[in-house]
Amino acid sequence: DWSEDRLIADLVRGFGSGLPVLIRAPRAVRPWQHVLDALSGYLLLAERLYAEPVRYGEGWNFGPPAEDATEVRPIAERMAARWGDGASWQLDRAPQPHEATYLKLDCSKARSRLHWQPRCVSSLAAWTCCSVRWVTETIVIFLLSKTGQKG
């Protein structure tokens, strides 16, 4: 998701521009996950709903392990370190709308009843390193495709 106010997208855009990235709430805790993990949960749920709509027709959460709910700050610091070239971030001191400081999903029902587990990346540190590499490779492939070259 490359929309504005998405941490990874904002970091990549900011680091690429050479300017410090403004971060609203570095101490905010978020449940970090790869979109494919959530998608795998929804697909599994769709299968179960098709087979047994009454049994599975209720609310579900698909998210990361509890230990991957962490503050924004270490994500920004790890990505800046992996990016290199003086990449940095700073606190955005402008007035901000209220937002929750602690977000965490309870996915215990999906784990116990669907036997669903996130599989894309098993730790936040690995995910952060992989995301910088993926973003970099994706940008290079995109740029090469615009010039007609192959990577």
Phi, psi and chi 1 to 4 in degrees:
 res  aa     phi    psi   chi1   chi2   chi3   chi4
   1 ASP       -  112.3 -177.8   -6.9      -      -
   2 TRP   -98.5   17.8  -69.3   96.7      -      -
   3 SER   -66.5  162.3  -57.3      -      -      -
   4 GLU   -67.8  152.4 -169.6  172.9  -35.4      -
   5 ASP    66.2   34.2  -66.1  -29.9      -      -
   6 ARG  -116.7  120.9  -58.1  -69.7 -170.6  -94.6
   7 LEU   -53.1  -54.3 -178.8   63.2      -      -
   8 ILE   -62.5  -47.4  -57.3  -57.5      -      -
   9 ALA   -61.1  -43.4      -      -      -      -
  10 ASP   -63.5  -40.4  -70.2  -12.0      -      -
  11 LEU   -63.8  -45.8  -70.2  170.7      -      -
  12 VAL   -62.1  -47.0  169.4      -      -      -
  13 ARG   -60.9  -45.4  -80.1 -169.3  -67.7  -91.4
  14 GLY   -66.5  -46.5      -      -      -      -
  15 PHE   -61.5  -40.0  -64.9  165.7      -      -
  16 GLY   -64.5  -28.5      -      -      -      -
  17 SER   -83.6  -14.8   73.8      -      -      -
  18 GLY    84.3    4.1      -      -      -      -
  19 LEU  -101.8  151.7  -61.0  172.6      -      -
  20 PRO   -62.4  140.3  -17.8   28.5      -      -
  21 VAL   -84.6  131.5  177.3      -      -      -
  22 LEU   -84.5  126.4  -62.5  177.4      -      -
  23 ILE  -119.1  127.3  -65.0 -176.5      -      -
  24 ARG   -70.1  -45.8  -63.2 -176.0  -48.6  -88.0
  25 ALA  -140.5   79.0      -      -      -      -
  26 PRO   -64.8  -20.6   18.2  -26.9      -      -
  27 ARG   -93.6    0.9  -65.3 -176.1   50.0   97.0
  28 ALA   -68.1  137.9      -      -      -      -
  29 VAL   -98.5  130.6  174.4      -      -      -
  30 ARG  -130.9  150.8  -60.8  -69.3 -178.1 -104.2
  31 PRO   -88.0   95.1   29.5  -31.2      -      -
  32 TRP   -78.6  131.9  -54.8  100.2      -      -
  33 GLN  -155.8  162.1   68.7  178.2  -19.3      -
  34 HIS   -87.2  141.1 -165.9  -75.6      -      -
  35 VAL   -58.4  -31.5   65.8      -      -      -
  36 LEU   -67.6  -27.8  -66.9  178.2      -      -
  37 ASP   -65.6  -48.3  -84.1  -29.3      -      -
  38 ALA   -62.1  -42.7      -      -      -      -
  39 LEU   -59.9  -41.2  179.5   60.2      -      -
  40 SER   -61.9  -36.4   72.9      -      -      -
  41 GLY   -65.9  -44.6      -      -      -      -
  42 TYR   -65.0  -37.0  -73.3  114.4      -      -
  43 LEU   -66.8  -41.5  -69.6  172.6      -      -
  44 LEU   -62.4  -43.9  176.7   59.4      -      -
  45 LEU   -62.0  -40.9  176.7   59.5      -      -
  46 ALA   -59.5  -41.5      -      -      -      -
  47 GLU   -60.3  -46.8  -72.0  176.8  -12.9      -
  48 ARG   -66.8  -39.7  -59.2  -72.8  172.4   83.3
  49 LEU   -62.3  -39.5  -81.4  167.7      -      -
  50 TYR   -62.1  -43.5 -178.2   76.9      -      -
  51 ALA   -77.1  -39.1      -      -      -      -
  52 GLU  -141.7   76.0  -61.0  179.7   71.8      -
  53 PRO   -61.1  -35.9   14.3  -22.3      -      -
  54 VAL   -70.7  -42.8  173.3      -      -      -
  55 ARG   -65.8  -35.5 -177.3  173.2  178.7 -165.7
  56 TYR  -111.4    3.5  -67.0  100.3      -      -
  57 GLY   -80.8   73.0      -      -      -      -
  58 GLU  -154.0  179.4   56.0 -168.0   87.4      -
  59 GLY   -73.3  142.7      -      -      -      -
  60 TRP  -138.5  148.8  -64.0   84.5      -      -
  61 ASN  -119.6  138.0  -73.2  -34.9      -      -
  62 PHE  -126.2  116.5  -60.6   98.4      -      -
  63 GLY  -155.0 -174.2      -      -      -      -
  64 PRO   -77.1  167.4   31.7  -37.5      -      -
  65 PRO   -59.2  152.3  -16.2   25.8      -      -
  66 ALA   -54.6  -35.3      -      -      -      -
  67 GLU   -70.8  -13.1   60.3  -89.4   13.1      -
  68 ASP   -91.3   -1.2  -84.8   -2.2      -      -
  69 ALA   -78.8  111.8      -      -      -      -
  70 THR  -144.7  171.7 -168.5      -      -      -
  71 GLU   -70.6  157.4  -69.1 -176.8   -5.8      -
  72 VAL   -64.4  -39.5  168.4      -      -      -
  73 ARG   -51.1  -51.7  176.0 -171.2  -56.3  -97.0
  74 PRO   -64.8  -29.0    7.4  -12.9      -      -
  75 ILE   -64.2  -49.6  -59.3  -66.1      -      -
  76 ALA   -62.2  -41.2      -      -      -      -
  77 GLU   -66.7  -43.5  -71.4  172.2   -8.9      -
  78 ARG   -64.4  -43.3  -73.4 -178.6 -167.9  138.7
  79 MET   -66.7  -39.1  -73.6 -159.5   58.1      -
  80 ALA   -62.8  -42.8      -      -      -      -
  81 ALA   -64.6  -42.3      -      -      -      -
  82 ARG   -69.9  -33.6  -64.3  -75.1  -62.3  179.0
  83 TRP   -68.3  -42.4 -169.5  -84.2      -      -
  84 GLY    75.1 -157.1      -      -      -      -
  85 ASP    52.2   31.7  -67.5  -28.6      -      -
  86 GLY    75.0   15.2      -      -      -      -
  87 ALA   -56.6  137.2      -      -      -      -
  88 SER  -153.6  170.7   65.5      -      -      -
  89 TRP  -138.0  162.9   66.5  -88.6      -      -
  90 GLN  -148.2  159.0   65.5 -173.9   32.9      -
  91 LEU   -67.3  131.5  177.6   64.0      -      -
  92 ASP   -83.3  110.1 -173.9  -12.1      -      -
  93 ARG   -88.4    0.0  -62.6 -168.0 -176.8  -80.2
  94 ALA   -68.4  152.2      -      -      -      -
  95 PRO   -57.4  136.3  -20.6   30.1      -      -
  96 GLN  -123.5  150.4  -58.0  -65.6  -29.5      -
  97 PRO   -66.6  156.6   21.5  -28.6      -      -
  98 HIS   -65.3  137.1  173.0   74.7      -      -
  99 GLU  -144.7  151.8   61.1 -177.7  -45.5      -
 100 ALA   -60.4  142.2      -      -      -      -
 101 THR   -91.4  -14.9   56.6      -      -      -
 102 TYR  -137.3  111.6 -172.0   86.1      -      -
 103 LEU  -119.8  130.2  -65.1  177.9      -      -
 104 LYS  -152.2  137.9 -172.8  174.8  172.8 -172.4
 105 LEU   -97.7  139.0  -64.6  171.4      -      -
 106 ASP   -94.9  104.7  178.8   -0.4      -      -
 107 CYS  -107.3   17.4  -55.4      -      -      -
 108 SER   -62.6  -34.4   57.0      -      -      -
 109 LYS   -64.5  -44.3 -177.9  167.6   71.1  170.4
 110 ALA   -63.3  -38.0      -      -      -      -
 111 ARG   -69.2  -42.0  -72.0  175.5 -177.1   22.4
 112 SER   -83.0  -42.4   65.5      -      -      -
 113 ARG   -88.6  -31.6  -68.7 -174.3   47.5 -157.0
 114 LEU  -101.5  -10.5  -62.5  174.6      -      -
 115 HIS    57.0   39.0  -54.9  -71.7      -      -
 116 TRP   -91.8  139.0  171.9   83.2      -      -
 117 GLN  -137.9  141.4  -67.1  -69.9  -33.5      -
 118 PRO   -66.3  141.9   17.6  -23.0      -      -
 119 ARG  -128.8  -14.8  -69.8 -175.7  168.4   81.4
 120 CYS   -62.1  -51.7  -75.2      -      -      -
 121 VAL  -142.7  131.3  178.2      -      -      -
 122 SER   -88.0  -12.1   59.5      -      -      -
 123 SER  -143.8  150.3   76.1      -      -      -
 124 LEU   -59.7  -42.3 -176.7   60.0      -      -
 125 ALA   -61.4  -43.7      -      -      -      -
 126 ALA   -65.2  -41.2      -      -      -      -
 127 TRP   -61.2  -43.7  178.4   86.4      -      -
 128 THR   -61.5  -45.4  -53.7      -      -      -
 129 CYS   -65.4  -42.9  -65.5      -      -      -
 130 CYS   -64.8  -38.7  -68.7      -      -      -
 131 SER   -66.0  -37.6   63.2      -      -      -
 132 VAL   -64.2  -43.7  171.0      -      -      -
 133 ARG   -64.4  -45.0  179.9  177.1  177.4  172.4
 134 TRP   -61.5  -46.2  177.3   83.8      -      -
 135 VAL   -60.2  -46.3  166.2      -      -      -
 136 THR   -60.8  -48.6  -56.1      -      -      -
 137 GLU   -62.9  -40.2  -71.0  173.6   -9.4      -
 138 THR   -63.2  -43.1  -58.5      -      -      -
 139 ILE   -64.7  -43.5  -69.3  169.3      -      -
 140 VAL   -62.2  -46.1  167.7      -      -      -
 141 ILE   -61.4  -42.5  -69.4  166.8      -      -
 142 PHE   -61.3  -47.6  172.3   76.8      -      -
 143 LEU   -64.5  -40.3  -67.2  173.4      -      -
 144 LEU   -64.1  -37.6  -72.4  174.1      -      -
 145 SER   -64.3  -30.2   73.4      -      -      -
 146 LYS   -72.4  -24.0  -66.9  -64.3 -178.5 -175.1
 147 THR   -98.5   -4.3   64.1      -      -      -
 148 GLY    83.7    5.6      -      -      -      -
 149 GLN   -91.1  164.1  -61.9  177.9   28.5      -
 150 LYS  -114.8  142.6  -64.8 -170.9  178.4 -161.2
 151 GLY   -94.7      -      -      -      -      -
